[in-house]
Amino acid sequence: MSRPVYGRAWQRAESYLTHEMKNLGLSVQRDAVGNLYGELPGSRPDLLPIWTGSHIDSVPHGGCYDGVAGILAGMEAARLLRAGGKAYPRTLSVNVYAGEEMSRFGVCCIGSRALSGKLCEESLTSSVDPDTGETLREAMEHAGVEVERYADDFARRPKVYASLELHIEQGDRLEQAGIPIGIVTGICAPTNFYVDVYGTQGHAGGVPMDSRRDACMAACEIGLALEQLARTSKGEYLTATVGSMETFPGTPSVIPGRVRLSVDIRAIREQDKAKLADDFRRVAEEIAMRRGVRVVFREPSDDLPVHCDDRLRRLLAAKAAELDYPSMPLISGPYHDSLFLHAFSPVAMLFVPSKGGISHDRREDTSLEDIAKGTDVLAYALDVLLSRTGE
């Protein structure tokens, strides 16, 4: 599916979820960036709430479980808890965070980033969809989001007792181990670059090989150098990806005069990520000098990795054990909204297996049996957290 944030498919999905949440007896609100909150009120409004949820936007031609599984699991957990007839002192909020994917405006986790105070209002006009020319603010307005309330809604960070997020693994470690539940120990954070390589445009047949300042070949060497740096890194968990490469003017008979690379570097330790980013810049400059081209770096984001709350991790592991569901600890290479919710709440995540480790692809699949097991663990953990009255 393709469900870009603030697009028509995204709007229809939010409308559907609003309807379903109300059918579950939840009260629903939407904030100034389009985050949805479906609340099951507790008896003690003075106590901090418990949050769960994920996102509904997708990458182009993505799968139908990424993000969505966590929202529907949260809704089902709320249904089970409400049906049990138990009165909880704390409020449960099942949330739908806007724009977790980075694929439209060049900024990830729009909704959770705004909640954490890390999305300045000026970014709403400076972030642009390259395909439509629409600014982030304009897209919000076209989707019916009351963006004029931005300053009021995000004047301060919310206060939350705990946040739990269920998600598909987006890798194959659980499947390979035959284990249904992953307890996330930490979430890797991205540093994103755009690298523009400037050479000399020329005729494909008219410029001899030893006279060329070919931006494309330099860009290819820079990409391979990044791969080698990541492969030889001693970091605990580190990845580096060239996700896109655009050549200009992009014609078969023309030597490209400019190439733009997108670079994604992630790690579970900030120092490992920073070292790889510095090494990459240095090596790219060396390659550019040797080839007679020029490189320009732009860094739209550089976020910090997060380590999940130990007490919440132990709670999830204990509930999985009570249900006789084997579990294992995992580092999350993909980022999630929990990366930013950590700014104002203890966070924990649980993973359910992805068949074949496939995600961000239409072949993405997770069995309903595994999602049900994850939902069981989530509901049992929420039952404990919602019952607590201490600070």
C-alpha positions as CSV (number, residue, x, y, z in Angstrom):
1,M,0.0,0.0,0.0
2,S,1.0,3.6,-0.4
3,R,-0.4,5.8,2.4
4,P,1.6,9.0,2.6
5,V,0.9,11.2,5.6
6,Y,-1.9,13.8,5.1
7,G,-2.8,12.2,1.8
8,R,-6.3,11.0,0.9
9,A,-5.7,7.4,1.9
10,W,-4.2,8.5,5.2
11,Q,-7.3,10.7,5.9
12,R,-9.6,7.8,5.1
13,A,-7.6,5.6,7.5
14,E,-7.8,8.1,10.3
15,S,-11.5,8.5,9.7
16,Y,-12.0,4.8,9.9
17,L,-10.0,4.5,13.1
18,T,-11.8,7.4,14.7
19,H,-15.1,5.5,14.0
20,E,-13.8,2.2,15.4
21,M,-12.3,3.8,18.5
22,K,-15.7,5.4,19.3
23,N,-17.4,2.1,18.8
24,L,-15.0,0.7,21.5
25,G,-16.2,3.4,23.9
26,L,-13.0,5.5,23.6
27,S,-13.2,9.3,23.5
28,V,-11.2,10.6,20.5
29,Q,-9.3,13.8,20.0
30,R,-6.9,15.1,17.3
31,D,-4.1,17.6,17.8
32,A,-2.5,20.2,15.6
33,V,-0.4,17.9,13.6
34,G,-3.0,15.1,13.2
35,N,-2.1,12.8,16.0
36,L,-5.2,10.8,17.2
37,Y,-5.8,9.9,20.8
38,G,-8.4,7.3,21.7
39,E,-8.8,7.5,25.5
40,L,-10.3,5.0,28.0
41,P,-10.7,7.3,31.0
42,G,-9.5,6.2,34.4
43,S,-11.0,7.1,37.8
44,R,-8.1,9.2,38.8
45,P,-7.5,12.1,36.4
46,D,-4.7,13.4,38.7
47,L,-2.6,10.3,37.7
48,L,-0.4,10.3,34.6
49,P,-1.8,8.3,31.7
50,I,-0.5,5.2,29.9
51,W,0.1,5.5,26.2
52,T,0.2,2.8,23.5
53,G,0.0,3.0,19.7
54,S,2.0,3.5,16.5
55,H,1.5,5.0,13.0
56,I,-0.6,4.4,9.9
57,D,1.4,6.2,7.2
58,S,3.5,4.0,4.9
59,V,6.4,4.2,2.5
60,P,5.5,4.1,-1.2
61,H,4.4,0.5,-2.1
62,G,4.9,-0.6,1.5
63,G,3.2,-3.3,3.6
64,C,0.1,-3.3,5.7
65,Y,1.5,-4.4,9.1
66,D,4.2,-1.7,9.7
67,G,2.7,0.6,12.3
68,V,-0.9,-0.6,11.8
69,A,-0.3,-3.8,13.8
70,G,0.6,-1.7,16.9
71,I,-2.5,0.5,16.6
72,L,-5.0,-2.4,16.2
73,A,-3.2,-4.3,19.0
74,G,-3.7,-1.3,21.3
75,M,-7.3,-1.0,20.3
76,E,-7.9,-4.7,21.0
77,A,-6.1,-4.4,24.3
78,A,-8.4,-1.5,25.2
79,R,-11.4,-3.6,24.2
80,L,-10.3,-6.5,26.4
81,L,-9.6,-4.3,29.4
82,R,-12.9,-2.5,29.1
83,A,-14.8,-5.8,28.6
84,G,-13.2,-7.1,31.8
85,G,-15.2,-4.6,33.8
86,K,-12.3,-3.6,36.0
87,A,-12.1,0.0,37.1
88,Y,-8.6,1.5,36.5
89,P,-7.3,4.6,38.2
90,R,-5.1,5.6,35.2
91,T,-6.3,6.6,31.8
92,L,-5.3,4.6,28.7
93,S,-4.7,6.4,25.5
94,V,-4.4,4.5,22.2
95,N,-2.5,6.8,19.9
96,V,-2.1,7.2,16.1
97,Y,1.1,9.2,15.5
98,A,1.3,11.2,12.3
99,G,4.0,10.8,9.7
100,E,6.4,8.3,11.2
101,E,7.9,7.5,7.8
102,M,10.4,10.0,6.3
103,S,9.3,9.4,2.7
104,R,7.3,12.5,2.0
105,F,8.7,15.7,3.6
106,G,12.2,14.6,4.5
107,V,11.5,14.5,8.2
108,C,10.6,11.4,10.2
109,C,8.2,11.0,13.1
110,I,6.3,14.3,12.6
111,G,3.7,13.6,15.3
112,S,6.0,12.2,18.0
113,R,8.7,14.8,17.1
114,A,6.2,17.6,17.7
115,L,5.1,16.1,21.0
116,S,8.8,15.9,22.1
117,G,9.4,19.6,21.3
118,K,11.8,18.7,18.5
119,L,9.8,19.9,15.5
120,C,9.9,23.7,15.4
121,E,6.9,25.5,13.9
122,E,9.2,27.0,11.2
123,S,9.8,23.5,9.8
124,L,6.1,23.3,8.8
125,T,6.8,25.8,6.0
126,S,10.5,24.8,5.2
127,S,9.7,21.1,4.7
128,V,8.4,20.5,1.2
129,D,7.1,17.5,-0.7
130,P,9.4,17.3,-3.7
131,D,6.7,15.6,-5.8
132,T,3.9,18.1,-5.2
133,G,5.7,21.3,-4.1
134,E,3.3,21.3,-1.1
135,T,4.8,22.5,2.3
136,L,4.2,20.4,5.4
137,R,1.8,23.1,6.7
138,E,-0.2,23.2,3.5
139,A,-0.5,19.4,3.5
140,M,-1.8,19.5,7.0
141,E,-4.3,22.2,6.2
142,H,-5.5,20.3,3.1
143,A,-6.0,17.2,5.4
144,G,-8.2,19.3,7.7
145,V,-5.7,19.4,10.5
146,E,-6.1,22.5,12.7
147,V,-2.4,23.5,12.4
148,E,-3.2,27.0,13.6
149,R,-3.3,25.5,17.1
150,Y,0.3,24.3,16.9
151,A,1.8,26.8,19.4
152,D,-0.9,26.0,21.9
153,D,-0.9,22.2,21.5
154,F,2.9,21.9,21.8
155,A,3.8,24.7,24.2
156,R,5.0,22.1,26.6
157,R,5.7,18.4,26.5
158,P,3.0,16.1,27.8
159,K,3.4,14.1,31.0
160,V,3.0,10.3,30.6
161,Y,3.6,7.5,33.1
162,A,4.6,4.9,30.5
163,S,4.4,4.3,26.8
164,L,4.3,0.8,25.2
165,E,4.5,0.2,21.4
166,L,3.9,-3.1,19.6
167,H,5.5,-3.4,16.2
168,I,6.5,-6.0,13.6
169,E,10.2,-6.8,13.8
170,Q,11.1,-5.8,10.2
171,G,13.9,-8.3,10.3
172,D,14.1,-12.1,10.6
173,R,15.8,-12.7,14.0
174,L,12.5,-13.8,15.8
175,E,11.5,-16.0,12.9
176,Q,15.0,-17.7,12.7
177,A,14.9,-18.3,16.4
178,G,11.3,-19.6,16.4
179,I,10.4,-17.1,19.1
180,P,7.1,-15.1,19.0
181,I,8.0,-12.1,21.2
182,G,10.9,-9.7,21.0
183,I,11.6,-7.3,23.9
184,V,13.4,-4.3,22.5
185,T,16.4,-3.2,24.5
186,G,17.2,0.0,22.5
187,I,16.2,1.9,19.3
188,C,18.9,3.0,16.8
189,A,18.7,6.6,15.6
190,P,19.4,7.9,12.2
191,T,21.8,10.6,10.9
192,N,20.6,11.5,7.4
193,F,22.6,13.3,4.8
194,Y,22.1,14.5,1.3
195,V,25.4,14.5,-0.6
196,D,25.6,16.6,-3.8
197,V,28.5,15.6,-6.0
198,Y,29.4,18.3,-8.6
199,G,31.5,17.4,-11.6
200,T,31.6,18.5,-15.2
201,Q,28.7,17.7,-17.6
202,G,29.9,16.5,-21.0
203,H,29.1,14.4,-24.1
204,A,29.3,10.7,-23.5
205,G,31.3,10.1,-26.7
206,G,33.2,13.4,-26.9
207,V,35.1,13.4,-23.6
208,P,38.0,11.0,-23.3
209,M,38.0,8.8,-20.1
210,D,41.2,10.4,-18.7
211,S,39.7,13.9,-19.0
212,R,36.4,13.3,-17.2
213,R,35.2,14.8,-14.0
214,D,32.3,12.4,-13.8
215,A,29.9,13.1,-10.8
216,C,28.2,9.7,-11.1
217,M,31.3,7.6,-10.9
218,A,32.6,9.7,-8.0
219,A,29.2,9.2,-6.3
220,C,29.3,5.4,-6.8
221,E,32.8,5.3,-5.3
222,I,31.6,7.4,-2.3
223,G,28.7,5.0,-1.8
224,L,30.9,1.9,-1.9
225,A,33.3,3.6,0.6
226,L,30.4,4.2,3.0
227,E,29.5,0.5,2.8
228,Q,33.1,-0.5,3.5
229,L,33.3,1.8,6.5
230,A,30.1,0.3,8.0
231,R,31.2,-3.3,7.3
232,T,34.5,-2.7,9.1
233,S,33.1,-0.7,12.0
234,K,33.5,-2.1,15.5
235,G,30.2,-0.7,16.7
236,E,27.7,-2.9,18.5
237,Y,24.9,-2.4,15.9
238,L,25.5,-0.1,13.0
239,T,24.1,0.3,9.5
240,A,24.7,2.6,6.5
241,T,22.5,2.9,3.4
242,V,22.5,4.9,0.2
243,G,18.7,4.9,-0.4
244,S,18.6,7.1,-3.5
245,M,20.9,8.4,-6.2
246,E,19.7,11.0,-8.7
247,T,21.8,12.0,-11.7
248,F,21.5,15.3,-13.5
249,P,20.6,15.8,-16.3
250,G,19.9,12.0,-16.3
251,T,20.3,11.4,-20.1
252,P,22.0,8.3,-21.5
253,S,24.4,10.2,-23.8
254,V,25.5,12.8,-21.2
255,I,28.2,12.5,-18.5
256,P,26.4,13.7,-15.3
257,G,27.5,17.0,-14.0
258,R,25.7,16.5,-10.6
259,V,24.5,13.6,-8.5
260,R,22.6,13.6,-5.3
261,L,22.9,10.8,-2.8
262,S,20.7,10.2,0.2
263,V,22.6,8.6,3.1
264,D,21.2,7.0,6.2
265,I,23.6,6.1,9.1
266,R,22.2,4.4,12.2
267,A,23.7,3.0,15.4
268,I,22.6,2.0,18.9
269,R,25.5,4.0,20.4
270,E,25.8,7.7,19.6
271,Q,29.6,7.7,19.6
272,D,29.6,4.9,16.9
273,K,27.2,6.8,14.7
274,A,29.2,10.1,15.1
275,K,32.5,8.4,14.2
276,L,31.1,6.7,11.1
277,A,29.5,10.0,10.0
278,D,32.9,11.9,10.5
279,D,34.8,9.1,8.7
280,F,32.4,9.2,5.8
281,R,32.7,12.9,5.3
282,R,36.5,12.6,5.4
283,V,36.6,9.8,2.9
284,A,34.1,11.4,0.6
285,E,36.2,14.6,0.5
286,E,39.3,12.5,-0.3
287,I,37.5,10.7,-3.2
288,A,36.2,14.1,-4.5
289,M,39.7,15.6,-4.5
290,R,41.2,12.7,-6.3
291,R,38.5,12.7,-9.0
292,G,38.5,16.4,-9.4
293,V,34.9,16.9,-8.3
294,R,33.3,18.7,-5.4
295,V,31.0,17.4,-2.6
296,V,28.5,19.4,-0.5
297,F,26.8,17.8,2.5
298,R,23.4,18.7,4.0
299,E,22.3,17.0,7.2
300,P,18.5,17.3,7.7
301,S,18.4,15.1,10.8
302,D,20.7,13.7,13.5
303,D,18.8,12.0,16.3
304,L,20.0,10.2,19.4
305,P,19.5,6.5,20.0
306,V,17.3,5.4,22.9
307,H,17.6,2.7,25.5
308,C,14.2,1.3,26.6
309,D,13.2,1.5,30.2
310,D,14.5,-1.5,32.2
311,R,11.4,-1.8,34.4
312,L,9.0,-1.9,31.5
313,R,11.2,-4.4,29.7
314,R,11.1,-6.7,32.7
315,L,7.3,-6.3,32.9
316,L,6.9,-7.3,29.2
317,A,9.2,-10.3,29.6
318,A,7.4,-11.4,32.8
319,K,4.0,-11.2,31.2
320,A,5.2,-13.2,28.1
321,A,6.6,-15.8,30.5
322,E,3.3,-16.0,32.4
323,L,1.5,-16.6,29.1
324,D,4.1,-19.3,28.2
325,Y,5.3,-17.2,25.2
326,P,9.0,-17.5,24.7
327,S,10.7,-14.1,24.3
328,M,14.2,-12.7,23.5
329,P,15.9,-9.3,23.7
330,L,16.4,-7.4,20.5
331,I,18.0,-4.1,19.3
332,S,15.7,-2.2,16.9
333,G,17.6,-1.0,13.8
334,P,14.5,0.8,12.5
335,Y,13.5,3.9,14.4
336,H,10.0,4.2,15.7
337,D,7.8,6.9,17.4
338,S,9.0,5.6,20.8
339,L,12.4,7.2,19.9
340,F,10.9,10.6,20.4
341,L,8.3,9.7,23.1
342,H,11.3,8.9,25.3
343,A,11.8,12.7,25.7
344,F,8.8,12.8,28.1
345,S,8.0,9.2,29.1
346,P,9.6,5.9,29.9
347,V,9.2,3.7,26.8
348,A,9.3,0.1,25.9
349,M,8.6,-1.9,22.7
350,L,7.7,-5.4,21.9
351,F,8.2,-7.0,18.5
352,V,6.3,-9.8,16.7
353,P,7.9,-11.8,13.9
354,S,8.0,-10.6,10.2
355,K,7.8,-13.5,7.7
356,G,11.1,-13.7,5.9
357,G,12.2,-10.5,7.6
358,I,10.5,-8.5,4.9
359,S,9.2,-5.0,5.6
360,H,8.7,-1.7,3.7
361,D,7.5,-3.9,0.8
362,R,4.1,-5.2,-0.3
363,R,5.1,-8.8,0.6
364,E,5.3,-7.8,4.3
365,D,3.5,-10.3,6.4
366,T,3.0,-11.3,10.0
367,S,0.7,-14.1,11.1
368,L,-2.4,-13.1,13.1
369,E,-1.5,-15.8,15.6
370,D,1.8,-13.9,16.4
371,I,0.0,-10.6,16.5
372,A,-2.5,-12.1,18.9
373,K,0.3,-13.3,21.2
374,G,1.9,-9.8,21.1
375,T,-1.5,-8.3,21.9
376,D,-1.9,-10.6,24.9
377,V,1.4,-9.5,26.3
378,L,0.6,-5.9,25.6
379,A,-2.9,-6.2,27.3
380,Y,-1.5,-8.0,30.4
381,A,1.3,-5.3,30.8
382,L,-1.2,-2.5,30.4
383,D,-3.4,-4.1,33.0
384,V,-0.6,-3.8,35.5
385,L,0.4,-0.3,34.6
386,L,-3.1,1.1,34.6
387,S,-3.7,-0.3,38.1
388,R,-0.8,1.5,39.7
389,T,-1.5,4.5,41.8
390,G,2.0,5.4,42.9
391,E,4.1,8.0,41.1
